[in-house]
Amino acid sequence: MSDEDLETLKLALREFAQQRDWDQFHTPKNLASALIVEAGELLEHFQWMDRGDRESLSSRQREQVALEMADVLLYLIRLGDKLNVDLIAAARRKLELNALKYPASLARGSSKKYTEL
């Protein structure tokens, strides 16, 4: 996803909300709550799977998962818009910080938290 794609989605979401007079409901708290609800709906698709890998999903389930992922992304973009957060810049910064917390030489092949490496 490019910066332009994200900006296009952000503006489309803003317009979508304005056309429905929903901006009044899109407080950061409400958007964060909605994001978590949608993330829970995403997790539901994997809840009782032994492995939960791609092969565990039928094509119908993959489509449903994709739509739940889209819901999470859209709420995150909307929240970023309301808080004036550049999500691409924040994600790049977080990746840099994670690289420092999880040096490849220590973290390769390990699922341990950085405090345990």
Helices and strands as residue ranges (DSSP letters): H 3-19, G 23-25, H 28-44, G 54-56, H 59-82, H 87-101, H 104-107, G 114-116
